Amino acid sequence: MTPSLPAAPLGEPETLAELLGDCRKMAQHWETPATPEVSRVAPSKLHGITVPEASAHVVEGMAEYGD
């Protein structure tokens, strides 16, 4: 069962201030290891990303990398 996530209104994009505020609220829930693990992946193994259908609206309006 997939939990339902709150979706941002499609007609009203978030402001940077709102995004930063949300990040500050969530920071307390993120665990950070004392020494971060570094793992390298061969470039040949990288094949892009997959965005779940329910989250597609979040990235739909973003510029392409390099624009």
C-alpha positions, -999 to +999 in steps of 0.1 A: +000+000+000+014+034-010+009+062+015-009+092+001+013+123+000+000+159+002+004+175-032+013+211-038-015+231-056-007+228-093-016+264-101+005+280-073+043+273-073+061+274-040+083+304-032+119+299-022+111+311+013+084+284+016+107+257+004+135+267+028+110+268+057+098+233+048+134+221+046+141+235+081+110+217+095+121+184+080+158+187+090+151+174+124+138+141+109+169+135+087+197+114+102+232+124+093+260+099+099+291+113+118+313+102+089+295+101+055+300+070+034+315+077+000+304+053-027+314+057-063+293+045-092+308+039-126+294+064-152+284+035-174+259+025-146+241+058-146+210+058-168+188+087-156+161+089-131+125+076-128+098+098-113+067+082-099+035+092-117+021+108-085+052+131-083+055+139-120+038+173-115+066+184-091+093+181-118+072+189-149+078+226-148+116+224-140+141+235-166+162+209-183+198+206-170+220+231-188+192+255-198 
